[in-house]
Every structure is written in C-alpha cells, then in structure tokens.
C-alpha cells in the first residue's frame, strides 16, 4: 500500500469520527492528513509527509480555536426578552442595601435586585437585564 493511500484512509477515518463526535477540530486534523497525502503524491519522504501533516493540521486547529474565541458568544437565555418578559422592564430603586442588593415591589411581589459587578449602587431608574435565579439583574438607565 502506498503512503498516499494510507494518508487518504486516515483522513477519511478522521472525517467519519468527526461526524460522530460533532467537533470541528477533528475535521481540521483531517485537513492536515489530506496535506500529508498531497505531500506523498508530490514525492516527499515519510518525514516530510509527517511534518507537512503536523504543521497544516496544527495550524488549522489553532486557527479554529482563535476564531472561535474571538467570536462573540450568544447572550444568556436568561437575558432574552422572548424567554423572559421581565427583561427590559423599568424599575425605580430608592435605596440599596449594604450588601449591594435592593428590594423592590414589582409585579405584586417583593423582589431582590442586584447589579452587574463593578457598578456603584446609586438610587435611580434601572432596566432589568436578566433574571438570575429569583433575583433581577439590573443596569442603570
């Protein structure tokens, strides 16, 4: 069996494994194996084929990782108005507690309100950003 045939079989097997696992990284490793097969077709020795496959496969995996990390993440489901109708509602907070929470009357019940970390607790108008457990997370308007 020729070297290129072995590379093509490895690439096909890796693509099949990727279909079962659902990760994109195995597909990038398969791209590296395809590069190894093309290197075998070009007449490179086994060391050259392994080097080409390792470099291309690793570069593809690193590129996918970097692109995935730079892409903004989806907002929390708790912050979507279509899931939680409280998101976007306006609250008037007159006084904050020492622990950084406030208590407000909202929709006929007493709710505990919290802010995003790093914001000073000042009285005023706030908008509900998301529901965290049984607490309302708010942003200053």
Legacy VTK file of the C-alpha trace (Angstrom):
# vtk DataFile Version 3.0
C-alpha trace
ASCII
DATASET POLYDATA
POINTS 141 float
0.000 0.000 0.000
1.426 3.387 -0.933
1.932 6.199 1.547
-0.677 8.405 -0.101
-3.313 5.673 0.196
-2.591 5.382 3.908
-2.958 9.160 4.324
-6.273 9.187 2.426
-7.608 6.337 4.592
-6.552 8.149 7.760
-8.173 11.388 6.549
-11.414 9.576 5.686
-11.465 7.832 9.068
-10.932 11.115 10.863
-13.794 12.726 8.935
-16.015 9.775 9.911
-15.049 10.198 13.574
-15.801 13.893 13.290
-19.300 13.121 12.044
-19.926 11.035 15.159
-18.388 13.469 17.636
-19.585 16.768 16.157
-16.344 18.608 16.870
-14.811 20.812 14.234
-11.257 20.116 15.429
-11.163 16.570 14.060
-12.084 17.969 10.670
-9.083 20.294 10.873
-6.837 17.327 11.704
-8.264 15.587 8.630
-7.193 18.624 6.591
-3.678 18.039 7.901
-3.877 14.394 6.826
-5.024 15.454 3.361
-1.961 17.697 3.230
0.136 14.652 4.155
-1.457 12.697 1.311
-0.714 15.507 -1.136
2.873 15.573 0.142
3.091 11.831 -0.553
1.767 12.415 -4.075
4.460 15.097 -4.501
7.133 12.524 -3.668
8.231 13.702 -0.202
9.636 11.102 2.163
7.811 9.903 5.251
9.483 12.542 7.460
8.352 15.297 5.082
4.828 13.908 4.910
4.578 13.757 8.703
5.954 17.293 9.007
3.512 18.707 6.445
0.567 16.888 8.041
1.546 18.021 11.551
2.152 21.639 10.582
-1.014 22.033 8.479
-3.214 20.125 10.946
-1.898 22.026 13.959
-2.210 25.374 12.204
-5.798 24.582 11.232
-6.695 23.595 14.820
-5.074 26.730 16.257
-6.802 28.917 13.659
-10.203 27.400 14.526
-9.554 27.897 18.235
-8.570 31.547 17.783
-11.551 32.279 15.524
-13.925 30.616 17.993
-12.542 32.612 20.932
-12.755 35.938 19.063
-16.367 35.414 18.035
-18.810 36.981 20.489
-20.786 34.458 22.477
-24.534 34.203 22.357
-26.346 36.116 25.091
-27.594 34.179 28.064
-31.037 32.666 27.590
-31.996 34.425 30.822
-31.365 37.770 29.088
-33.648 37.161 26.096
-36.957 39.010 26.094
-38.574 36.173 24.129
-37.826 33.811 27.041
-38.349 36.161 29.980
-40.839 39.012 29.685
-39.267 40.831 32.660
-36.189 41.716 30.558
-36.335 45.361 29.538
-38.807 46.443 32.217
-38.031 49.637 34.136
-37.649 49.724 37.939
-37.247 52.628 40.333
-34.772 51.828 43.109
-34.803 54.270 46.014
-32.254 52.630 48.311
-29.536 49.979 48.079
-28.596 47.671 50.954
-25.055 47.411 52.302
-24.568 44.008 50.617
-25.221 45.518 47.171
-28.804 44.307 46.817
-32.057 46.199 46.824
-35.630 45.197 47.481
-38.386 46.467 45.189
-42.084 45.899 44.732
-42.538 44.527 41.208
-45.491 42.653 39.675
-47.266 42.467 43.020
-44.375 40.847 44.887
-41.185 41.808 46.684
-38.096 41.134 44.504
-34.400 41.207 45.296
-32.420 43.277 42.806
-28.691 43.012 42.043
-26.382 44.967 39.743
-23.563 43.883 37.483
-20.284 43.740 39.438
-18.318 46.986 39.464
-21.270 49.376 39.238
-21.857 51.755 42.165
-25.195 51.267 43.937
-26.913 54.617 43.402
-30.644 55.285 43.631
-32.434 55.861 40.361
-34.052 54.238 37.363
-32.860 50.802 36.272
-33.704 48.395 33.448
-33.993 44.633 34.054
-31.184 42.931 32.094
-31.827 39.322 33.077
-33.265 37.049 35.716
-30.647 35.278 37.859
-32.433 32.657 39.917
-35.072 34.628 41.796
-33.175 37.917 41.541
-33.453 40.656 38.961
-30.124 41.752 37.468
-30.401 45.413 36.504
-28.463 48.046 34.546
-28.623 51.795 35.161
-30.740 53.620 32.567
LINES 1 142
141 0 1 2 3 4 5 6 7 8 9 10 11 12 13 14 15 16 17 18 19 20 21 22 23 24 25 26 27 28 29 30 31 32 33 34 35 36 37 38 39 40 41 42 43 44 45 46 47 48 49 50 51 52 53 54 55 56 57 58 59 60 61 62 63 64 65 66 67 68 69 70 71 72 73 74 75 76 77 78 79 80 81 82 83 84 85 86 87 88 89 90 91 92 93 94 95 96 97 98 99 100 101 102 103 104 105 106 107 108 109 110 111 112 113 114 115 116 117 118 119 120 121 122 123 124 125 126 127 128 129 130 131 132 133 134 135 136 137 138 139 140
